[in-house]
Amino acid sequence: MAAAGIATGLTCGVASASTLPAAPAPTASGVSFPIGTSVAAISVSPDGRQAYLVSATTNSVRILDLQTRTIVASVPVGREPDNVSFDASGTFAYVCNLGDDTVSVIDTATQQVVRTLPVAPEAGVGELAVQTTPTGDMLYIDGTKSGRLYQVDTSTGVVESVAVTSEPTTALLVGDDVVVADFSSDAVDVVDTATMTVTKTAHRPDQGWTINGAVLPGATTVTLGGPAGTAWFDAATGTFLGGAAGTAPGNPMGTATGTDGADTYALYGSFPDGKPQPGVIQVLNNTTHTDVTTIPVPQQSWHLAAAPGEILITHGNPNANNDTLQFIPEP
């Protein structure tokens, strides 16, 4: 699950900053169904038609057709996969494997792993960002254990790295920069991908640490979610633009950008005194940096993603190995 994955050093995120294109209307908004495994992460393809559900318990990725609401494939990957990200075209999906510090490359057309890329021994491979270049896709992966950001050229397998924040847990690609935020401090670094150097360092005004984040479409801004709330950070200037306090009591489990880019969704799972209680999705306006509304969600809600017209969340007891995927209409 998200909290466990972060603590051990692995959470990958969607790197594309483009708005999801329109897709046919969902056939069953508001419904839910059992998945048959514990989900470590969920990500929606750039065309908005499929969701990739990562299962660390089965070392696989289940592919869900969002129009038919059916699982169309189960793809074996590396050990202890903990998240998945797509290139901008949706041609490949990249899965971070916590258990062996590798990335499995899935061809989305054939729904098979076509390559496994090593990152670095004991890197603690973490948040993954994808950049499509003329010569191939570049992966940017933070190493929570090593305190470094890794660049992996998928065409050659060459790995380069640079020291960043002490315990990086979020890597978000914005143009030619990667924003790297920290799990144990309020530090945020901006890395120039051309030179693999840190060009800016900032600190969250709320003095909180970061668990996850999302890139706003068509902008140089990212949202960074943590226990203190959500902060908006501009990668171009290296400055914070605003912030909103989180929903208490609660632990931030995931952050996603609405499909039209107007709102950010922050999922909070509530665990007062260690006991799970129903949580909420906090809906935040990306212009005013203020609360819009909250959406109640079931207890033990762990992950979310945005698809055209709806929000996807997973919830369930991780020990039961049978999470439920729920579809919520976008507000």
Disulfide bonds with the S-S distance in Angstrom:
Cys12-Cys96 2.29
